[in-house]
Amino acid sequence: MFIFSDLFGLGYILTISDNSNFKPPHFYESPGQKNTVFYVSRKDVKEFVIGKTYFWRVIAHDRQGRTTENDEEVDGIEYSGSFKPFASVKPEIFITGVIYEKDTNPLVKITDAKICANNTCTEDIENDGTYVLTILQPSAKTFKVSVTEANGYSGKKETVSTVEDSKVILNMELTKETTQKARIYGNVKDVNEDKPLEGVEINIRKKKTSFADKTITDNEGNYEFTDLESGKYKLTAEFDGYEPYKETIKLKTDKEKQKEKELIIDLKPTEEM
């Protein structure tokens, strides 16, 4: 399995050879493609020799037909490397697909989620919603693939049949949650004198999104953020003469869970030289 970023609309060709000069005949060469995942099936290539070194490269080509193979200028990168096949005790299954929001056109890709199957999970999702999950071949005839922790979306489970081929393509369509919004509120004070601090800048940013907001504490040191969706947030506080403060907060707005989060912030004065 080879994964590359889909940069600037480039196309890619994967070649595998048993010599570093890539002299034909090639062990394997893929057709050109634009998606970010290369999958080489056992059916696509001759039998690998265990322990032997093989060489691979991915050649990028742009809309003008220029390629990195000819050392021409191209808006891309030539990727290459080597590997040695090894014997797996148990066959592996590669599950790959795209996670996206239901009933959207163009599709809204989801990048903040957790995909699990057969006690194996991944949260590594590309910017285009593509994921790859590698699991050992289950002994049962079917197994379940689940998507959880998709902030702002309902989770989902799919039942997949065990196949002889080692690749499963499974796109996951998630429904956006229609739930109440949450809020974060609290008070900021001097940790030594236990007094409220007015004018402290509080910043909040939702992880893996572009959402950000900020506010200033009032004369009693109070602050508040409202209309927040579920997800992980990074909160920071800065004030002259005090050490910076940061905290990670996880909000859940479904099933009456944690619609409000109170956070008392104690700022420590900066030590004077």
BALOBA-1460 file (C-alpha; in Angstrom, 3 decimals):
// residues 273
<rec num="1" residu="m" x="0.000" y="0.000" z="0.000"/>
<rec num="2" residu="f" x="1.421" y="3.370" z="-1.077"/>
<rec num="3" residu="i" x="-0.201" y="6.700" z="-0.097"/>
<rec num="4" residu="f" x="0.657" y="10.113" z="-1.589"/>
<rec num="5" residu="s" x="-0.815" y="13.596" z="-1.318"/>
<rec num="6" residu="d" x="-2.989" y="14.650" z="-4.233"/>
<rec num="7" residu="l" x="-1.096" y="17.874" z="-4.975"/>
<rec num="8" residu="f" x="-2.252" y="20.493" z="-7.478"/>
<rec num="9" residu="g" x="-4.300" y="18.066" z="-9.617"/>
<rec num="10" residu="l" x="-1.304" y="15.875" z="-10.487"/>
<rec num="11" residu="g" x="-1.574" y="12.322" z="-11.801"/>
<rec num="12" residu="y" x="0.644" y="9.475" z="-10.593"/>
<rec num="13" residu="i" x="2.114" y="6.204" z="-11.912"/>
<rec num="14" residu="l" x="3.593" y="3.611" z="-9.546"/>
<rec num="15" residu="t" x="6.369" y="1.335" z="-10.812"/>
<rec num="16" residu="i" x="7.948" y="-1.588" z="-8.943"/>
<rec num="17" residu="s" x="11.174" y="-3.099" z="-10.258"/>
<rec num="18" residu="d" x="13.771" y="-5.627" z="-9.143"/>
<rec num="19" residu="n" x="16.567" y="-3.244" z="-10.240"/>
<rec num="20" residu="s" x="17.303" y="0.299" z="-9.091"/>
<rec num="21" residu="n" x="17.618" y="1.568" z="-12.680"/>
<rec num="22" residu="f" x="14.049" y="0.480" z="-13.458"/>
<rec num="23" residu="k" x="15.065" y="-1.288" z="-16.639"/>
<rec num="24" residu="p" x="12.145" y="-3.157" z="-18.238"/>
<rec num="25" residu="p" x="10.463" y="-5.479" z="-17.923"/>
<rec num="26" residu="h" x="9.010" y="-3.948" z="-14.762"/>
<rec num="27" residu="f" x="7.830" y="-6.137" z="-11.928"/>
<rec num="28" residu="y" x="4.672" y="-4.012" z="-11.762"/>
<rec num="29" residu="e" x="3.412" y="-0.723" z="-13.262"/>
<rec num="30" residu="s" x="0.085" y="0.849" z="-12.388"/>
<rec num="31" residu="p" x="-2.166" y="2.744" z="-14.754"/>
<rec num="32" residu="g" x="-2.162" y="6.514" z="-14.209"/>
<rec num="33" residu="q" x="-4.431" y="7.696" z="-11.434"/>
<rec num="34" residu="k" x="-5.219" y="10.839" z="-9.457"/>
<rec num="35" residu="n" x="-6.424" y="9.452" z="-6.147"/>
<rec num="36" residu="t" x="-4.096" y="9.282" z="-3.178"/>
<rec num="37" residu="v" x="-3.961" y="5.527" z="-2.559"/>
<rec num="38" residu="f" x="-2.017" y="2.951" z="-4.601"/>
<rec num="39" residu="y" x="-3.000" y="-0.633" z="-3.888"/>
<rec num="40" residu="v" x="-1.082" y="-3.563" z="-5.340"/>
<rec num="41" residu="s" x="-2.999" y="-6.842" z="-5.159"/>
<rec num="42" residu="r" x="-1.396" y="-10.261" z="-5.107"/>
<rec num="43" residu="k" x="-3.235" y="-10.835" z="-8.379"/>
<rec num="44" residu="d" x="-1.508" y="-7.854" z="-10.022"/>
<rec num="45" residu="v" x="2.101" y="-8.989" z="-9.654"/>
<rec num="46" residu="k" x="4.258" y="-12.070" z="-9.829"/>
<rec num="47" residu="e" x="5.172" y="-13.751" z="-6.583"/>
<rec num="48" residu="f" x="7.521" y="-11.660" z="-4.476"/>
<rec num="49" residu="v" x="10.707" y="-13.356" z="-3.336"/>
<rec num="50" residu="i" x="10.879" y="-13.157" z="0.440"/>
<rec num="51" residu="g" x="13.879" y="-11.108" z="1.597"/>
<rec num="52" residu="k" x="14.743" y="-9.799" z="-1.873"/>
<rec num="53" residu="t" x="15.060" y="-6.028" z="-2.332"/>
<rec num="54" residu="y" x="12.562" y="-4.378" z="-4.691"/>
<rec num="55" residu="f" x="12.561" y="-0.759" z="-5.791"/>
<rec num="56" residu="w" x="9.548" y="1.493" z="-6.254"/>
<rec num="57" residu="r" x="8.965" y="4.971" z="-7.584"/>
<rec num="58" residu="v" x="6.001" y="7.212" z="-8.226"/>
<rec num="59" residu="i" x="6.229" y="9.566" z="-11.190"/>
<rec num="60" residu="a" x="4.089" y="12.694" z="-11.145"/>
<rec num="61" residu="h" x="2.659" y="14.213" z="-14.305"/>
<rec num="62" residu="d" x="0.756" y="17.491" z="-14.609"/>
<rec num="63" residu="r" x="-1.984" y="18.806" z="-16.876"/>
<rec num="64" residu="q" x="0.583" y="19.919" z="-19.473"/>
<rec num="65" residu="g" x="1.915" y="16.386" z="-19.849"/>
<rec num="66" residu="r" x="5.223" y="17.135" z="-18.145"/>
<rec num="67" residu="t" x="6.635" y="14.406" z="-15.900"/>
<rec num="68" residu="t" x="9.328" y="14.095" z="-13.284"/>
<rec num="69" residu="e" x="10.676" y="11.074" z="-15.198"/>
<rec num="70" residu="n" x="12.107" y="13.333" z="-17.917"/>
<rec num="71" residu="d" x="13.622" y="15.756" z="-15.400"/>
<rec num="72" residu="e" x="11.311" y="18.464" z="-16.702"/>
<rec num="73" residu="e" x="9.948" y="21.155" z="-14.427"/>
<rec num="74" residu="v" x="6.689" y="19.968" z="-12.933"/>
<rec num="75" residu="d" x="4.559" y="21.075" z="-10.007"/>
<rec num="76" residu="g" x="5.178" y="17.837" z="-8.125"/>
<rec num="77" residu="i" x="7.715" y="15.526" z="-6.556"/>
<rec num="78" residu="e" x="9.221" y="12.190" z="-7.585"/>
<rec num="79" residu="y" x="8.880" y="9.676" z="-4.771"/>
<rec num="80" residu="s" x="11.027" y="6.550" z="-4.631"/>
<rec num="81" residu="g" x="12.303" y="3.934" z="-2.238"/>
<rec num="82" residu="s" x="12.856" y="0.234" z="-1.671"/>
<rec num="83" residu="f" x="11.399" y="-2.586" z="0.383"/>
<rec num="84" residu="k" x="11.859" y="-6.269" z="1.199"/>
<rec num="85" residu="p" x="8.785" y="-8.536" z="1.255"/>
<rec num="86" residu="f" x="8.294" y="-10.679" z="4.323"/>
<rec num="87" residu="a" x="6.050" y="-13.621" z="5.083"/>
<rec num="88" residu="s" x="3.027" y="-12.659" z="7.137"/>
<rec num="89" residu="v" x="1.829" y="-15.154" z="9.722"/>
<rec num="90" residu="k" x="-1.754" y="-14.295" z="8.825"/>
<rec num="91" residu="p" x="-3.065" y="-12.573" z="5.668"/>
<rec num="92" residu="e" x="-3.873" y="-8.879" z="5.935"/>
<rec num="93" residu="i" x="-6.874" y="-6.970" z="4.643"/>
<rec num="94" residu="f" x="-6.585" y="-3.367" z="3.488"/>
<rec num="95" residu="i" x="-9.796" y="-1.390" z="4.010"/>
<rec num="96" residu="t" x="-9.864" y="1.914" z="2.172"/>
<rec num="97" residu="g" x="-12.424" y="4.485" z="1.119"/>
<rec num="98" residu="v" x="-13.701" y="8.004" z="1.632"/>
<rec num="99" residu="i" x="-15.656" y="9.416" z="4.582"/>
<rec num="100" residu="y" x="-18.099" y="12.144" z="3.612"/>
<rec num="101" residu="e" x="-21.248" y="13.958" z="4.706"/>
<rec num="102" residu="k" x="-24.585" y="12.626" z="3.469"/>
<rec num="103" residu="d" x="-26.627" y="14.612" z="0.926"/>
<rec num="104" residu="t" x="-23.925" y="17.133" z="0.018"/>
<rec num="105" residu="n" x="-22.992" y="18.211" z="-3.511"/>
<rec num="106" residu="p" x="-20.121" y="18.633" z="-3.929"/>
<rec num="107" residu="l" x="-19.308" y="16.076" z="-1.258"/>
<rec num="108" residu="v" x="-18.148" y="17.444" z="2.092"/>
<rec num="109" residu="k" x="-15.193" y="15.270" z="3.096"/>
<rec num="110" residu="i" x="-14.775" y="14.355" z="6.777"/>
<rec num="111" residu="t" x="-11.230" y="14.270" z="8.159"/>
<rec num="112" residu="d" x="-11.824" y="14.159" z="11.919"/>
<rec num="113" residu="a" x="-13.029" y="10.671" z="12.811"/>
<rec num="114" residu="k" x="-11.943" y="7.268" z="14.114"/>
<rec num="115" residu="i" x="-12.283" y="4.114" z="11.987"/>
<rec num="116" residu="c" x="-12.121" y="0.685" z="13.634"/>
<rec num="117" residu="a" x="-12.363" y="-2.956" z="12.558"/>
<rec num="118" residu="n" x="-11.277" y="-6.219" z="14.175"/>
<rec num="119" residu="n" x="-9.844" y="-4.409" z="17.245"/>
<rec num="120" residu="t" x="-7.675" y="-2.158" z="15.060"/>
<rec num="121" residu="c" x="-8.291" y="1.592" z="14.684"/>
<rec num="122" residu="t" x="-6.914" y="4.587" z="12.842"/>
<rec num="123" residu="e" x="-7.523" y="8.347" z="13.002"/>
<rec num="124" residu="d" x="-5.169" y="9.077" z="10.099"/>
<rec num="125" residu="i" x="-7.486" y="10.536" z="7.466"/>
<rec num="126" residu="e" x="-6.255" y="12.507" z="4.456"/>
<rec num="127" residu="n" x="-7.557" y="15.992" z="3.598"/>
<rec num="128" residu="d" x="-9.697" y="14.463" z="0.843"/>
<rec num="129" residu="g" x="-11.428" y="12.148" z="3.350"/>
<rec num="130" residu="t" x="-9.449" y="9.066" z="2.272"/>
<rec num="131" residu="y" x="-8.535" y="6.515" z="4.942"/>
<rec num="132" residu="v" x="-6.631" y="3.213" z="4.971"/>
<rec num="133" residu="l" x="-7.066" y="0.635" z="7.724"/>
<rec num="134" residu="t" x="-4.959" y="-2.536" z="7.765"/>
<rec num="135" residu="i" x="-6.243" y="-5.509" z="9.769"/>
<rec num="136" residu="l" x="-5.441" y="-9.206" z="10.038"/>
<rec num="137" residu="q" x="-7.773" y="-11.504" z="8.146"/>
<rec num="138" residu="p" x="-10.693" y="-12.287" z="10.498"/>
<rec num="139" residu="s" x="-11.621" y="-15.928" z="11.071"/>
<rec num="140" residu="a" x="-15.345" y="-15.124" z="10.844"/>
<rec num="141" residu="k" x="-17.177" y="-14.809" z="7.516"/>
<rec num="142" residu="t" x="-18.079" y="-11.186" z="8.259"/>
<rec num="143" residu="f" x="-16.663" y="-8.344" z="10.328"/>
<rec num="144" residu="k" x="-17.813" y="-4.847" z="11.287"/>
<rec num="145" residu="v" x="-16.236" y="-1.519" z="10.345"/>
<rec num="146" residu="s" x="-17.270" y="1.429" z="12.513"/>
<rec num="147" residu="v" x="-16.771" y="5.192" z="12.364"/>
<rec num="148" residu="t" x="-16.865" y="7.012" z="15.701"/>
<rec num="149" residu="e" x="-15.714" y="10.329" z="17.171"/>
<rec num="150" residu="a" x="-16.705" y="12.110" z="13.961"/>
<rec num="151" residu="n" x="-17.245" y="15.550" z="15.442"/>
<rec num="152" residu="g" x="-20.661" y="16.902" z="14.505"/>
<rec num="153" residu="y" x="-21.754" y="13.632" z="12.863"/>
<rec num="154" residu="s" x="-23.536" y="10.486" z="13.985"/>
<rec num="155" residu="g" x="-21.423" y="7.337" z="14.124"/>
<rec num="156" residu="k" x="-21.914" y="4.482" z="11.704"/>
<rec num="157" residu="k" x="-21.277" y="0.722" z="11.416"/>
<rec num="158" residu="e" x="-21.053" y="-1.422" z="8.296"/>
<rec num="159" residu="t" x="-20.891" y="-5.214" z="8.039"/>
<rec num="160" residu="v" x="-18.320" y="-6.451" z="5.534"/>
<rec num="161" residu="s" x="-17.905" y="-9.966" z="4.151"/>
<rec num="162" residu="t" x="-14.472" y="-11.523" z="4.367"/>
<rec num="163" residu="v" x="-13.052" y="-11.750" z="0.847"/>
<rec num="164" residu="e" x="-10.299" y="-13.776" z="-0.763"/>
<rec num="165" residu="d" x="-8.702" y="-10.642" z="-2.176"/>
<rec num="166" residu="s" x="-6.943" y="-8.508" z="0.423"/>
<rec num="167" residu="k" x="-8.602" y="-5.220" z="-0.508"/>
<rec num="168" residu="v" x="-11.960" y="-3.848" z="0.622"/>
<rec num="169" residu="i" x="-13.277" y="-0.525" z="-0.683"/>
<rec num="170" residu="l" x="-15.747" y="0.952" z="1.788"/>
<rec num="171" residu="n" x="-17.003" y="4.538" z="1.539"/>
<rec num="172" residu="m" x="-18.720" y="5.771" z="4.694"/>
<rec num="173" residu="e" x="-21.597" y="8.268" z="4.465"/>
<rec num="174" residu="l" x="-22.255" y="10.082" z="7.747"/>
<rec num="175" residu="t" x="-25.297" y="12.091" z="8.827"/>
<rec num="176" residu="k" x="-24.764" y="15.504" z="10.372"/>
<rec num="177" residu="e" x="-26.035" y="15.742" z="13.930"/>
<rec num="178" residu="t" x="-28.962" y="18.054" z="14.624"/>
<rec num="179" residu="t" x="-28.336" y="18.567" z="18.312"/>
<rec num="180" residu="q" x="-28.090" y="21.393" z="20.783"/>
<rec num="181" residu="k" x="-25.002" y="23.553" z="20.818"/>
<rec num="182" residu="a" x="-22.605" y="23.607" z="23.760"/>
<rec num="183" residu="r" x="-20.784" y="26.337" z="25.634"/>
<rec num="184" residu="i" x="-17.557" y="26.832" z="27.554"/>
<rec num="185" residu="y" x="-17.507" y="29.339" z="30.370"/>
<rec num="186" residu="g" x="-15.560" y="30.142" z="33.505"/>
<rec num="187" residu="n" x="-13.494" y="32.604" z="35.464"/>
<rec num="188" residu="v" x="-9.873" y="33.778" z="35.348"/>
<rec num="189" residu="k" x="-8.018" y="34.749" z="38.489"/>
<rec num="190" residu="d" x="-4.562" y="35.343" z="39.936"/>
<rec num="191" residu="v" x="-3.472" y="32.033" z="41.459"/>
<rec num="192" residu="n" x="-1.536" y="33.733" z="44.301"/>
<rec num="193" residu="e" x="-3.960" y="36.454" z="45.341"/>
<rec num="194" residu="d" x="-7.163" y="34.619" z="44.344"/>
<rec num="195" residu="k" x="-8.534" y="37.759" z="42.685"/>
<rec num="196" residu="p" x="-10.362" y="37.981" z="39.339"/>
<rec num="197" residu="l" x="-8.444" y="39.324" z="36.356"/>
<rec num="198" residu="e" x="-10.138" y="41.718" z="33.939"/>
<rec num="199" residu="g" x="-9.036" y="42.088" z="30.314"/>
<rec num="200" residu="v" x="-7.509" y="38.628" z="29.862"/>
<rec num="201" residu="e" x="-7.627" y="37.494" z="26.213"/>
<rec num="202" residu="i" x="-9.108" y="34.008" z="25.842"/>
<rec num="203" residu="n" x="-8.710" y="32.251" z="22.485"/>
<rec num="204" residu="i" x="-10.396" y="29.050" z="21.377"/>
<rec num="205" residu="r" x="-9.718" y="26.939" z="18.286"/>
<rec num="206" residu="k" x="-11.428" y="23.766" z="17.154"/>
<rec num="207" residu="k" x="-8.914" y="21.098" z="16.191"/>
<rec num="208" residu="k" x="-8.741" y="19.949" z="12.547"/>
<rec num="209" residu="t" x="-11.025" y="22.811" z="11.489"/>
<rec num="210" residu="s" x="-10.690" y="26.501" z="10.676"/>
<rec num="211" residu="f" x="-13.027" y="27.551" z="13.513"/>
<rec num="212" residu="a" x="-11.524" y="30.055" z="15.957"/>
<rec num="213" residu="d" x="-12.939" y="32.650" z="18.348"/>
<rec num="214" residu="k" x="-11.735" y="34.914" z="21.145"/>
<rec num="215" residu="t" x="-13.116" y="36.977" z="23.999"/>
<rec num="216" residu="i" x="-11.962" y="39.238" z="26.865"/>
<rec num="217" residu="t" x="-12.772" y="38.664" z="30.539"/>
<rec num="218" residu="d" x="-15.086" y="41.187" z="32.204"/>
<rec num="219" residu="n" x="-14.446" y="43.114" z="35.421"/>
<rec num="220" residu="e" x="-15.215" y="39.989" z="37.449"/>
<rec num="221" residu="g" x="-12.892" y="37.781" z="35.391"/>
<rec num="222" residu="n" x="-15.723" y="35.935" z="33.638"/>
<rec num="223" residu="y" x="-15.665" y="34.682" z="30.050"/>
<rec num="224" residu="e" x="-17.969" y="32.606" z="27.832"/>
<rec num="225" residu="f" x="-18.092" y="30.884" z="24.422"/>
<rec num="226" residu="t" x="-21.507" y="29.793" z="23.131"/>
<rec num="227" residu="d" x="-23.011" y="27.962" z="20.139"/>
<rec num="228" residu="l" x="-20.148" y="25.461" z="20.000"/>
<rec num="229" residu="e" x="-20.396" y="22.168" z="18.147"/>
<rec num="230" residu="s" x="-19.100" y="18.891" z="19.532"/>
<rec num="231" residu="g" x="-15.388" y="18.249" z="19.114"/>
<rec num="232" residu="k" x="-11.965" y="18.935" z="20.576"/>
<rec num="233" residu="y" x="-10.992" y="22.521" z="21.313"/>
<rec num="234" residu="k" x="-7.735" y="24.168" z="22.316"/>
<rec num="235" residu="l" x="-8.211" y="27.059" z="24.737"/>
<rec num="236" residu="t" x="-5.444" y="29.551" z="25.550"/>
<rec num="237" residu="a" x="-5.252" y="32.548" z="27.894"/>
<rec num="238" residu="e" x="-2.715" y="35.373" z="27.715"/>
<rec num="239" residu="f" x="-2.225" y="38.389" z="29.984"/>
<rec num="240" residu="d" x="0.690" y="40.736" z="30.515"/>
<rec num="241" residu="g" x="2.710" y="39.815" z="33.564"/>
<rec num="242" residu="y" x="1.407" y="36.237" z="33.656"/>
<rec num="243" residu="e" x="2.510" y="32.929" z="32.189"/>
<rec num="244" residu="p" x="0.512" y="31.679" z="29.152"/>
<rec num="245" residu="y" x="-2.183" y="29.090" z="29.812"/>
<rec num="246" residu="k" x="-3.501" y="26.371" z="27.544"/>
<rec num="247" residu="e" x="-6.034" y="23.565" z="27.871"/>
<rec num="248" residu="t" x="-7.625" y="20.959" z="25.577"/>
<rec num="249" residu="i" x="-11.374" y="20.500" z="25.995"/>
<rec num="250" residu="k" x="-13.625" y="17.827" z="24.474"/>
<rec num="251" residu="l" x="-17.289" y="18.694" z="24.029"/>
<rec num="252" residu="k" x="-20.143" y="16.319" z="23.267"/>
<rec num="253" residu="t" x="-23.548" y="17.711" z="22.382"/>
<rec num="254" residu="d" x="-25.360" y="14.418" z="21.774"/>
<rec num="255" residu="k" x="-27.472" y="12.437" z="24.212"/>
<rec num="256" residu="e" x="-27.487" y="15.168" z="26.857"/>
<rec num="257" residu="k" x="-23.761" y="14.801" z="27.462"/>
<rec num="258" residu="q" x="-21.614" y="17.721" z="28.565"/>
<rec num="259" residu="k" x="-23.475" y="20.545" z="26.862"/>
<rec num="260" residu="e" x="-21.696" y="22.917" z="29.226"/>
<rec num="261" residu="k" x="-18.099" y="22.950" z="30.360"/>
<rec num="262" residu="e" x="-16.949" y="25.190" z="33.189"/>
<rec num="263" residu="l" x="-13.235" y="25.941" z="33.269"/>
<rec num="264" residu="i" x="-11.645" y="27.980" z="36.060"/>
<rec num="265" residu="i" x="-8.298" y="29.386" z="34.920"/>
<rec num="266" residu="d" x="-5.616" y="30.190" z="37.486"/>
<rec num="267" residu="l" x="-2.887" y="32.367" z="36.001"/>
<rec num="268" residu="k" x="0.560" y="32.347" z="37.525"/>
<rec num="269" residu="p" x="2.474" y="35.659" z="37.600"/>
<rec num="270" residu="t" x="5.683" y="35.724" z="35.593"/>
<rec num="271" residu="e" x="8.763" y="35.616" z="37.786"/>
<rec num="272" residu="e" x="10.593" y="38.953" z="37.675"/>
<rec num="273" residu="m" x="14.297" y="38.871" z="36.842"/>
